[in-house]
Amino acid sequence: MEMQSISQQWEEQMRAVRARVREAGGGPGVVPAGEALAMSGLEVMQAMLAGRFPYPPIAETLDFFLIEASKGEAVFQGTPQVKHLNPMGTVHGGWYATLLDSAVGCAVQTMLKAGQAYTTAELSVNLVRGARLDGGPLRAIGKVLHCGRQLATAEGRIVDADGRLYAHATTTCLVFAAR
């Protein structure tokens, strides 16, 4: 029996998550605020993964997707494509930044109680390796460092299936009562 590479496992997981969301009627859109107010942040993220709530339209624009969410952590996956290149022919820094902002922000989201919301106040991104179009999928893994009543901090890393680092980020998010 042939062993699947990590890259193949990631691709298979991505297909499975997308299929589950599609089968449940999920698509791009905005989470219904009325329903979300009564749910914890983790419950909101799990509803997205189940296709009960829409996923953000930016995920279609930049071809990445939420793969996993647990308390204090969120994982997104994407594969750079030609449409993500800058004029110099390399993957645009905005692609990395958006993927990381999603991972670290959603990691913070998983820590929120019902009735709470957050917004990014600061995002610092460092690109350390250029992604290749034939390099396979990349994952942005966001992890919460601290979540208080008013501020939350998180860090994120974009890695390939071999664990090579492509970019890393930190964020500070404002936590507040949702309306």
N, C-alpha and C positions, 0 to 999 in steps of 0.2 A: 504494500500500500504506500503510495507516494505521500510524503508529508507536505502540507500546504505551507507556503512561506507566510510570514507575518503580513506582508503586503497583500497576498491573496486573501488572507483571513480578514483584513481590514476592508477590502473591496466587497467581500461576501457580507460582512456585517452591514456595510453601507447599503447594499442592495436590499437586505432584509429589513432594515429600518425604513428605508424609503417605501418599500412595498407595503409594510404594515401601516404607515401613515396614509398612503394612497388608498388602500383598501378600506380604511376607516373614514375616508372622505376628506382627509386633511389636505390642505393646500396653502399657498401663501396668503398672508393677511395679518390682521391685528388681533391680538387676544381680546376677547370680550371683557371689558373692565368690570362690569357688574358681577360676572361669575368669578373672575380672578380675585376680586377683593375678599371673598370669603374663603380663599384657599391659601395655603402656605406657598412660598416660592417654589419649593421642591414639587409640590402637587401641580403647580402650573407647568413646570418643566416636564413632568411625567405626562401631563395631558398633551403637550406638544409631541412627545415621543410616541404617544398612542394614536395621534391623529385626531384627537378630540378638539384640540385648539390648533389654530393655524400656526405655521412657522413663518419667520420674518421674510418678507419679499427680498431682502438683500441676499438671502441664502440662494435664491435663484439667480440673481444678477451675477454673483461671484462664484457660483457653483460649489458651495460648501453646505454641510448639513450637520445638525445636532445628532450625535451618535449615542452619547451616554450622559446621564445626570444623576448624581448622588449628593448627599449632604456635603456641601463645601467643595464640590468638584463638577466640572462640565467639560465634555470632550466634543470637539467639532472636527470634521474631516473634509478635506478638499484636495483636488488635484489641479495644479496650475495648468491653464490652457493658453492658447495663442491670444485670446481676447483679454488676458490678464497681463500682457506684456506692455512695458513702457516703450517709448520711441527707440531706446537703445537696445531693445531685444531681450531685456531681462524682466523677471516678474516684478511688477509694480509694487513698491513699498506699501501702498494702500491696501493691497490684497492681504499681505501679512498682517498689517495693523487691524484690518477689519476682522480677520479670523481670530486674532488674539483678543481684540476688544469683546467679541462675542463670547469667547471662552471664559475670560476673567469676569465679565459682567454677569454671565449666566451662572457662574460659580457662586457669585455673591447672591444672585436671585434665589439659589437653593437654600440659603440660610435665613431668608426672610419669613417672618410670621405673617399670618393672614392680616390684611389691611396695611401692609408695608409695601413700599416701592423703593427703587433706587435710580440713580442716574450717575453716569460717569462724570467725575469732576476732573480727573487727571489720568492720562494714559501715556506711559513712556515705553517706547518700542526700540529694541536693538536688533538689527539684522546682522547675522553673523555668517551666513552661507547663502549663496544663490540657489534657488530651486531650478531644476531642469524640467522641461516639458515632458521628457521621457523618464522622469525619476519616480513615478508612481505617487500614491497618495501621501499626504502630509496630515498630521494630526496636531491640533491646538488643544492643549490640556491646561485648563484653568483651575487653580486651587486657591481657596480662601486662606489668608493669613490671619485676619482679624475681622470680626463682624460685631460692631457695637451698636448702640442706639442711634447714632447719627453718622458714623463713618464706618466704612468697610474697606479693607485692602486685600488685594489678591495678586498672584503672580501667574504667569502663563508661559508656556514653551511650545514652539512648533518643532516637531520632530518627524523624521521619516521612520519607516519600518525597521531600520537598523539602529534606531535610537540616536541618529546624528541630529544635532541641534541646528536649526535654521534661523530662528529668531526667538527672543524672549521679551517679556513685558511685565510691567507692574502697573497697577491701577489703584486709585483712590476713588471710592464711590460715596456719594451722599445717600444716606438712608433716611426716609421720611414717611409720614403717614400718607397713604394713597387716598384719593378722593373719588 
